[in-house]
Each structure stands twice: as C-alpha cells, then as structure tokens.
C-alpha cells in the first residue's frame, strides 16, 4: 500500500481570528476531517502555549514574538516530525525554513499594502520581512478571488502562476425555532422583514457611516417602520476601529432609535437576523471576498453591494451595485429595491442559483487536488 499524503494544518489562528478568517479555517477543518482516508491524512497543529493578549506596547511585542516563535520554529519542527508533505496556513504566514515539506499560505487580501495605516507598525514591518519572503519560497499561494490575486501581485511582484484563486463558501448557519426568533427580534426591537442588515466588524473599510447617512435619507422619504441593523463587534485594532465615528454619525442623523447596534452575535442569533432581514447591504470600500453575500443568498434576501474590489465578482448578476462613496447612490439603490417587489423576487432567485457555485466542500476538494499536485 502506498504511503498516505499527510497534510499539516496550522489551527492556532482559531483562538485569535475574527469573522471571515476564522470562518475560513473552521469550515475547511470540518471538510478536511470528512475527507480523511487511507490515502489522505491531516494533522491539525495548535500551540500549547497560552496566547498573549493585551493592548500595551509590551504585550503587543510579546504577542508578536510568541507568534513568530510558533511560525518559524515550533510549527516547522512539528510538521517535519509528523512526516507532513504539505503545511497549509490560512493566515498569510508560513515558516521560512522548510524541513522536507512544502508550504501553502492563504493571502485573503492585500490590506497590509493598501491600508498600512490601519495596522500596528511593528506588525506591518514583521509582515514585510517574514510573510512575504516565506511566501516566495512556498509551492503556491491561495487567494479567494481573482481581484485579491491581482492586488497581491501588484504589491508583491509574485509571479502570476504562483497564485491560485479558490472561492470560499457561506458560513454554516441553520434556521432556528420560531420561539427563539421571536425572543431575539423582541429583544432587539425588530419586526420581521422590517430591517436592512449589515454584518461585519466596525472597521473603517466597512464604510458604515455612508450607509447610515443613506439610511437617514430613506427614513426621510417616509419609511417610518424601517430600521437598520449593524451586527458585529467593535474592531479591536485601534488604527482601523471606526466605532466612534459610527456612533457620532448615528447621533448627527438623529437615528439613535432607528439604527440597532447588536454587538457580537453567535451563529444561532446571526441566522435569525439573516432569515428575517428585508435586504442585505454591503457598502465596504475594500474586501478580499465577502462571505456575507453568500450568507444572504442562503437566507434568500436580496443583496446590494459596493461596485468595487471583489464584491461584483462574488455577487455576479445576483446583486445590485452602487457607488460606496456616494450616500445618495446608496440611498437611491436601496429605495429602488425596497419599493420594487418584482426586483426583490428576481434577485432572490438569482442568489439561490449563484450560491450553487460556492461551497466549502468544493473549496476543500480543490485545495486537496492542489496539495496532491505539488506533493
């Protein structure tokens, strides 16, 4: 019997990642476990050390040192010890030193290059001197969209053939019992199909003040019973956190009772707000993929997205796009869709069809095909 192909997967990021990057790793781990056989084995590597957190400069330095100790020494040793042919890392960083194994990182986006001011300067410096040189030594680099691929090539000079675009899938959310739905909607002060939804961190690139301003214009046109739900955590990165500006915009627009800030929602709660939203609006000025588009398709609600970066690529003909830098255009597109049941039904149908092109099972199978190819 031939030796099995052994793939190492770095899962340390599950303890620190947020939103889309955590979903990516969680969902792929579930699929990889289903795919194990006599010919294919996975080792899931997690650090045994407590992950250092804290907002002081001292704690941040310790956190960075601990991270790179894991990536550059502990992880490659464990990968070699377990006889892995491939080491797969979903957080951009792979070991520079490779002990008889090949590395495959995932570069979700080019944010470090496009918006370096949103990140800690030490982290950006370490990224440039470690992640980029190590990726150059990798067998291939995975990106989620062609847009992300082209941006990464633009800023790094990686050869085109080294980067492979593999789409993602929607987060595994499930419908919840009616009594739980009623409790949550009552708690949030919402009525079914009477609110516009956005899900994501309160980050600057999410462009939420523009959405709030556009929503104010919608309210002024007589939509008295409509609310705006912004579901998501405050960004814990000081340089990219937009929560104070979001709060101030709500106050300036007089929408304190009309804009609902839910904070973090668990998967069950998130499924409930998706299932009962009137529409989903994605006004971001920069994304690497945009998983919420697929989640909205799954829950059969019409979707509006910014006309930039990867969002039209993911949404295809199942979304309506707008200029994210024009709150007037956002308002007009929202108003047109809300007042047009025929368009809503058309988008929902297209979303159901579009969703068939994306799944974590497809993503995992394509990754394994590539692992076999380069091994």
Protein Blocks (a to p, Z undefined) as FASTA:
>chain_A
ZZdddddddfklmmmpgcjlmmmmmmmmmmmmmmgcfkbccdddddfbdcdedjbfklmm
mmmmmmmmmmmmmmmmmmmmnopabdcdfehpacfbdghiacddddfbjklmmmmmlpcf
klmmmmmmmmmmmmmmpmbdcdfbfklmmmmmmmnopafklpccddddddddddddfklm
mmmmmmnopaehiaccdeddddfklommmmmmmmmmmmmnopambccddeddddfbfklo
cklmmmmmmmmnopmmmpccebjadfklmmmmmmmcfbdcdfbfbdfkopmlmmmmmnop
acdddfehjlmmmnmmmbccddfklmklmmmmmmmmmmmmklmmmmmmmmmmmmmmgcfk
lmmmmmmmmmmmmZZ
